[in-house]
Amino acid sequence: MATRENAAQKARRYLCEGRVTLQRVDHDRVVGSCRGDGTVYRVAYWRRVWSCDCPARTDQCAHLLAVRLVVVVDVTAEAVR
């Protein structure tokens, strides 16, 4: 019996398969997309909140985790402003 991928494993696979696209990365915002299994989902970070428009509606979905593998948000820099 095959084991099912968890969200972190799926995120790494999406990244390795080139499914992550970043449109904008700056000091307070990230905008990108991740092609899941059949659909492209919009992923964003703004005002300290990560979001994805996939049906999972969680900040721990594979699409968000895939983008977060390549983007580091410095929350201390935001606190200084």
Secondary structure as GFF3:
##gff-version 3
##sequence-region A 1 81
A	DSSP	alpha_helix	7	16	.	.	.	ID=ss1
A	DSSP	beta_strand	20	25	.	.	.	ID=ss2
A	DSSP	beta_strand	29	35	.	.	.	ID=ss3
A	DSSP	beta_strand	40	46	.	.	.	ID=ss4
A	DSSP	beta_strand	49	52	.	.	.	ID=ss5
A	DSSP	alpha_helix	62	68	.	.	.	ID=ss6
A	DSSP	alpha_helix	75	80	.	.	.	ID=ss7
###
